[in-house]
Amino acid sequence: MRHKHVTFRLLLLTSFFLLSCTSTPQPPPTTTTSLILYRFDPPAFVEFSEDFQQIKEIPFSIPPSCGLLDIFSAPIGPYLLIELNCPNGQTVLFLDTSISLSAGSLTDSVTQPITDSDAHFLAWTADGRSAYLRVDSLGSPRVVRVDTEKKNEPIPITEFTYDLAASPVDSDFTFTFSRGMGQGSELWLAKRDGKIVEQLFADPFHYISFARYSPDARQIVFIKIPDTSTPFTIGELWLMDADGSHARKLADVDAGHGYAANWSPDGTRIAFVVRENPQDGNANQSVESLISNIYIIEVESGVLTQITSFEEGHAETPHWSVNGNTLAFNAVINGRMTVSTVDIRTGEMRSLITGSACCPAWIRK
C-alpha cells in the first residue's frame, strides 16, 4: 500500500507540472501613456493623451515662497516626483496622478518623504516604486532611497555623490562624485545597494554629469562639464559601455544649465541640447543670454540632426515619447517659459497650452 501511495503522489505532482507547463501564458498588463505638464495660471497639473487631447487637470498650487524646479515621472506607474526650491532648501513631493477628484482628496495623494531636511532628486528605481534622494546637503549629506509610503533606507555610498543613475533592468546603479573643485570627478558602479562598488570612469579635469543608462543597460551616456568656476560652458557628450570600456566623445553640448541628454526608447538615438552662441561671453554667466536648440545623434553612425531652430531664447532637456516619435521640452523665449512638442518625423512643433507652463513628463501607468 505504501508503494502505491508514493506512486500516486508522484503521478499527481507530474500532472500538476505538465498542466503548469501547458497553461496559456498570461499577457503582460497593458499600460497607457500620457503627457503631463504644470500650468502656472490657474495652477494645475494638466494631463494629455498620446494624441495630445486634454484628459484631466489636478489642481496644485506651489507652496508660498517656493519655486518649481522640475518634475520627474516614474519609469512605470502613476507617480510624479515634484522638486521645489524653498527657503529652507530643496523639497521633494510624491504626487499620485491616478487621483480621482470626485473620489478622494488631493491632500491624500501628495506625500513629502523627507520633512526634517532639504532633499534633492537623483533617480527613480526601475520599478517606479522608490526614488534615490540626496538629503541634508548643508548638514550631514547622505543618499537615501524613499518609497511612496515615506519609508526611507540609507544607501552606503559617499556623501559627496551629486548624480545617480538606476539601471533599467536590475537593482544596480551608478553614482558620481567629486572630491572638490579642481579635482575632477569619478563615476562608480554600485551593486547590492552600494555594498559592492567599482570605479567605471574618472576625469581629473571635468565634472561627469547626467549619466544615463541605455534602455538595455549596455551603455551609459554622460556629459562632461569643464571643472572651472565659469557657471555655464560648452561641454561634451560622451558614451561608454556599461563596464566603463570604449569611452568616446559624441558631440559638443551645452553645459552647466542642468540639461540632461536622453536616450530614445529603442536605444538608437540620443537627444540633447546644443548651445548656439558659444562666442557670447554673456552666455557664460547668464542663462538669459543663452541661445540653444535640441539635436539628435544616431548612436551607431554619429549622424547629427538639428530638431529645433530657435534663433533667440533656448530649449531645455528633451523628453522622448514612449513610441519614440515625439520630443517634449521647455522652451524659454523672451523670458517666458512654455511646453512644446516636436514630431521627429515631420518637424512639426506645437505648444500644448497658451499660458506659461513647465516641466513635461511622459507617464506609463
Buried (B, 14 or more C-beta within 10 A) or exposed (E): EEEEEEEEEEEEEEEEEEEEEEEEEEEEEEEEEBBBBBBBEEEBBBBBEBEEEEEBBBEBEBEEEBEBBBBBBBBBBBBBBBBBBBEEBBBBBBBBBEBEEEEEEEEEBBBBBBEEBBBBBBBBBBEBBBBBBBBBBEEEBBBBBBBBEEEBEEBEBBEBBBBBBBBBEEEBBBBBBBEEEEEBBBBBBBBEBBEEBEEBBEBEEBBBBBBBBBBEBEBBBBBBBBBBEEEBBBBBBBBBEBEBEEBEEBBBBBBBBBBBBBBBBEBBBBBBBBBBBBEEEEBBEEBEBBBBBBBBBBBEEEEEEEBBEBEEBBBBBBBBBBEBBBBBBBBBBEEEBBBBBBBBEEEEBEEBBEEEBBBBBBBBB
